[in-house]
Amino acid sequence: MNIAAIREQFPILHQEVNGHPLVYLDSAASSQKPRSVIDAINRYYEKDHSNVHRGVHTLGSRATDAYEGAREKVASFLNAALPEEIVFTRGTTTALNLVASSYARNVCKPGDEIVITQMEHHSNLIPWQQVAKATGATLKYIPLQPDGSFTLADAELTITANTKVVAMTYVSNVLGIVNPVKEVAAIAHRNGAVMVVDGAQSTPHMRVDVRDLDCDFYAFSGHKMCGPTGIGALYGKKALLSKMEPIEFGGEMIDYVDLYESTWKDIPYRFEGGTPIIANAVGLGAAIDFLQEVGMDEIDKHQRHLAAYAYDRLSELDGVTLYGPKTDRAGLVTFNLGDVHPHDVATVLDSEGIAVRAGHHCCQPLMRFLNVSSTARASFYLYNTEQEVDQLIAGLLKTKEFFGHAIG
Amino acid sequence: MQLDDLYRRVIMDHYKNPRNHGTLEADAVTIKLNNPTCGDSIALQLQVENGLVTDAKFSGEGCSISLSSASMMTEVVKGKTFDQALELADKFSALMKGEPVEFEDYEDIEALSGVNKFPARIKCATLSWNALRKGIEQQQE
C-alpha cells in the first residue's frame, strides 16, 4: 500500500492547522474524503441529477440508475445476497433505530429480553432502552472483563430462550476490541433471537461478509469510510425486512393510496419514504470503489499496524493509561495522560496541528465501567503514517511538559 | 493560536488550587450540570439568605478551564445579591463572546477572555456559570 499516493488523493490533508501540517487522527469520528468521492458527487449534480423512481425522462433514469447502482455496490461490498436487503438510511443511528422501532417493538413482549454490552455506542444502546421501556422487555448486558472484552461463556449465560434481540458493535469505538459477532450470532440463533451488528467502526476498515457472520441486521455509516455525511445503510435479511412495517410514511414508499387505507412498496423502498439521499448514495458508491481499489485486507493490515505501533509508543510514555486490550486491536488507541484532562490534551495537540478526539465518545456507560469521565482517542485510517504517530507522541511530550510546568 | 492565551498563569493557579472546592450543608441550594461534550459534571452549592448568596462551593470533575472558571465564579459570587450574581453571569457570557468587559471586584476572571479564541472550550468555561444562573433563577421563582 503506497500511503504517499493515497494521501495525494485527499485534498483536505494538504493544509496547515495552527501553523503545522495537519495530522488527522480522528477518522473514527469521521474520515476524510478522496477526490474521487468529491468528484462523483459533483458530477452527479452537474450531469445526472433528478428525482428517482418516477420521472419518465432521461435524467430521471440516470439518477435512478446511479442510486440503484450505489445500492448494488453496497450489497456486494457487504456480500449481501440481494440488493433489496440494503436500505439506505441517514447513517448507523437511523439504521439501528429502524430495527428497534420497526422490528423489536413489534416482537418484544413483557418477559422477553434484549441483550447488549456496556461497550455500546449510545446509538446502539438508547434505542434498546427505549424498546425495553415501551414493551416491558428486559435489557440485559453481557458482563465485561477488566480489559473491556467479554467471554463467549458469559454470552452463552446472558442470552437465553427469552432473548429476542442481541445487539452488539463489531468494533468498539473506544476499546478497539473486535468482537466475536459471528460466534455470538450463532448463540443468538440457537436461542431464537436475531443478531443486530453495529458496523460503524468495522465497515471502513475490514472485509465484512454479512452472510458469513450470519447476522440478521447490520448497520453502518458512509462518512466514516471515505463517503459523504448523511448516508448509511441497514442490511437486513430479506425474510425479516419483508415482515417489517415502515416507520416513516409519505412519498416514494407507497404502492396504493386510498382515502382511509394505503399499501406499501416492496422492500427496501417501503423504508425509504420521501426523496432519498441520492447524491450521497452516489458518493458512498464511489467511496466503496475507492476502498476496494486499495483493498480492504490491506487497509485492515495498515490500521492494525498503526494501532499496535501507537500502543507500543504510548506505553513507553510515563503517566499514560491505555484502555482496551493490548493485542489484536482495531485502528485506534484510547488513553489518558496523567492528571491532564483530555480536553486540555486535545487543545495542546491541536495547537500542534494534531486532531484527536477528547470526551466520552458517545459511550458514557463504558466510561463509567473504565472509571473515567472522559478519555483522549487517536484513530487511524488508510492515509495515516507512522510518522504521524511519532508526531502524536511528540505532541504528548509537549503536553506533559506544558502542564507539568503549569500545575507542578 | 497561542496556548498561553488560553492557559494563563492565573488560570493554572485556580486549576491547581481551586477555591471553594467541596460541599456545603445539606440545606444549601444544589445544582448539578453535565457538560455533554465530555461527560464532565459539576455540582454547585449555594448558601442563600434574604436574596443574598452567602457562600458557594463546587465539586465534580473537569478540565483546567472548567475547574478554574468554577473556582473564580464561586469566589466572586459570595456576598452578592441574586441580581448582582445574574449580572455577573451576563458579563461572563459577554466575555466569552469576546466583548471587552471588566470584573472590577475579581480581575482573575478576565484571564478567561482567551477562551474566546478556542470555541470548543467555551462550554467548559460557562458550565459553572450556567449552574449559578439556574440556581438563582430557581430561587427567584
Interface residues (C-beta under 8 A of the other chain):
Chain A: N18 G19 H341 P342 H343 D344 T347 V348 D350 S351 A358 G359 H360 Q364 M367 S373 S374 F402 F403 A406 I407 G408
Chain B: M1 Q2 L3 L6 Y7 R9 M12 Y15 K16 T37 C38 G39 D40 S41 E61 G62 C63 S64 I65 F118 A120 R121 C124
